[in-house]
């Protein structure tokens, strides 16, 4: 099962990590809010898996880049 930045279920439920944009987190809305307070820092994407993360990270970075165009 993919493991990444998103969370599949709400707090209190069994937490299952999923790829960025596939879970319940409202990532597009979060990224749209960053310019409002003049955020100028870095945004990090992490993966909870220890091995074989290349494909997952590539998908997550592509998802995030599409949101910033």
N, C-alpha and C positions, 0 to 999 in steps of 0.2 A: 504494500500500500504506500502511495506517495506520502512523504512527510515534509512539511515546510512551515511557512509562516502563518497560514490561516488556521483557524480552529473550526472544526465541523459542528460543534454543538455549544449551546449556551452554558454558562456557569452552572455547576451542580450536576450536569450530565457527564457521562463518560467523555473525556477529552480525547479527540482524535485529530492529530495534525494532518492538514491537507495542504496542497499547493496554494500559493498566494492567489486570491481571487476566487477560490473554489469553496471557501468556508463562509461562516456567518459574518465575519468582519467586513465592515463597509470601507474597504481600501480605497475605492475611487473617491468617495466623499472625504476621506481623511487626507488624501493627496491634494484635493482641491482646496482644502482649508489651509494648507501650509503657507501660501503666499500672504494670506490675510494678516497674520501677526509678523510679517516680514521675515519668515523663517529662512535662514541662509546656511543652515548646517547640512550635514550629510544624512542620507536616509540609508539604513543598512537592511539587508535582506539576509536572514540566516536560515539554516536548515538543521532540523533536529536529528537527521540521520548521521551516522559516522562514516559510512562508506557509500560509494555509488551515488554521489550527490550532483554530479555534473549535469545530467539531463534535467533534474528538478530545478537546479539553480538557473539553468538557461531559460527554462519556461517561466520562472518567476521574474527574472530580469526583463524578458520580452514583455510580459504582462505589465510590469511597472513602466517600462518605456512607452508603451502604447498610451498609457494614461497621462503622460507628461507632454505629449505632442500637441 
